[in-house]
Amino acid sequence: MSQRLSEDERWMHYALDLARKAYDQGEVPVGAVIVRDGRIIGEGWNRPIGANDPSAHAEIVALRDAGAKESNYRLPDSVMYVTIEPCTMCVGALIHARVSKVVYGAVEPKAGAVVSRNKLFEHDSVNTVVEHAGGVCEDECSAIISAFFAERRAHKKRAKYAKSAADKHG
């Protein structure tokens, strides 16, 4: 018997599918989807390498998509689901877009700006309330990031070994 997914889990699974697109493109696997009234208004996945754009984080790509579809840079009454805790840049954009709530999967201990490193939604300069919740599908969200970086480290190790062997025989 299958357990019915909560709305948060349903949308986080969608964000995970987007993260897999990033993974397949050699980008850090983060996916984001923006929902209003039960329908998708924007989506994105990490694309900084492919787009040659340091701001092309999944959250920013999803905000741009939603803004274009809604013909508005403000996105009130919307919820963003993102596989990892947003960074400082993304939190700033979410505040300016007036997204009502952010639901993330895994914390980002090095650069997270919601609960890990900075608590920017709670900063006294923020002029809007953005609700937030973390830990939705956390294990799956952590696993895809961990797998990506483990694969990247193994690739670098193999390349270093191959170079060392070539130098010895070269």
C-alpha positions, -999 to 999 in steps of 0.1 A, spaced: 0 0 0 15 33 -10 14 63 13 0 95 -2 26 123 -6 20 156 11 19 187 -12 54 197 0 67 162 -9 50 162 -42 65 195 -53 99 186 -38 99 154 -60 93 177 -90 122 199 -79 144 167 -76 135 158 -112 148 193 -122 179 187 -101 186 156 -121 185 177 -153 213 198 -138 232 167 -129 229 153 -164 243 186 -177 273 185 -154 259 213 -131 256 211 -94 222 193 -90 198 218 -76 162 222 -88 135 247 -80 98 250 -88 75 279 -80 38 271 -73 8 292 -69 -27 278 -63 -16 243 -71 0 251 -104 35 256 -116 43 292 -125 81 288 -128 108 262 -127 146 260 -131 177 241 -124 213 251 -119 229 264 -151 258 287 -143 283 267 -162 262 261 -193 248 296 -194 282 312 -185 262 331 -159 272 330 -122 237 341 -112 220 311 -130 212 293 -98 181 271 -99 162 296 -78 171 326 -100 162 306 -132 128 297 -117 122 333 -106 130 345 -141 107 319 -156 78 327 -133 83 365 -138 81 360 -176 51 338 -174 33 360 -149 44 393 -166 54 405 -131 86 406 -111 65 402 -79 53 367 -71 30 371 -41 11 341 -28 36 317 -43 58 290 -28 92 280 -40 104 244 -35 141 240 -39 163 210 -32 189 228 -11 188 258 12 192 290 -8 224 311 -8 226 348 0 220 359 -36 189 337 -40 174 347 -7 178 384 -17 160 376 -50 132 357 -32 126 387 -9 125 411 -38 101 389 -57 78 387 -26 76 349 -27 55 340 3 72 308 13 103 288 6 104 251 12 139 235 9 151 199 11 187 198 25 205 224 45 236 240 29 261 243 58 287 263 39 266 289 21 230 285 32 214 318 40 181 307 56 192 288 87 228 276 82 252 305 78 229 335 78 193 339 87 185 366 61 147 362 61 149 373 97 172 402 92 158 435 105 163 452 71 139 428 53 106 446 46 85 415 38 78 382 55 89 350 38 79 319 56 103 290 53 105 253 61 133 228 56 139 191 56 113 181 30 127 149 13 160 159 29 176 124 24 169 124 -13 180 160 -17 213 154 2 219 121 -17 219 137 -51 243 164 -41 266 139 -23 266 116 -53 275 145 -77 305 156 -56 317 120 -50 316 114 -87 334 147 -94 361 138 -68 366 103 -83 369 118 -117 396 143 -105 415 115 -88 414 93 -119 426 123 -140 454 130 -116 465 93 -116 464 92 -154 485 124 -156 510 110 -131 513 77 -150 517 95 -183 545 117 -168 564 86 -156 562 70 -190 563 102 -210 
